[in-house]
Amino acid sequence: MKKTTAPPRLAIWLLTRRLSAEWRDFVVGDLEEEFGTRSGDSPVAGHAWFWWQTIRCLAAPPPVRPNPLLHGSQGDSRMRTLFADLRYAVRVMSRTPSFAVAVVSVLALGIGANTAIFSIVNAVLLRPLPFEEPERLVRIFTRTPGGRPFELSPGKFYGWQRDAQTKAGVR
């Protein structure tokens, strides 16, 4: 069973004093994790590596970018940001093309299904019927001798149309 050693406390204290709040947990956490891996083989090499990384961070800490929402825009247009995001997306998708194909396929199916359903809803429910006065449109039934409703036959409809006495008639 190997003895695990802790990273140097002085180095961690120096890092927490030097690094900004947004980088502190990220950098120290990564250094501690890597230290655990490296010190498993050789504690001396792990300590030497940790101190070397601490000196590097003390000499040139990660840059602190002001929040553009708080400090105003830095002249970076939204289009430039959009293109940067698109370039990043293409880079990430090129690393795993099968996953990218799956994601694009699912998106295409979802968008296609949504478009088809909206087209049907628009044609059936939202647009008015293609008649002059759609509110006067009725559906006529007749009853069978047993009393059940039965759709009107074309012959009976034409007979009613011929015998209609109203001004508008049956159309």
Disulfide bonds with the S-S distance in Angstrom:
none
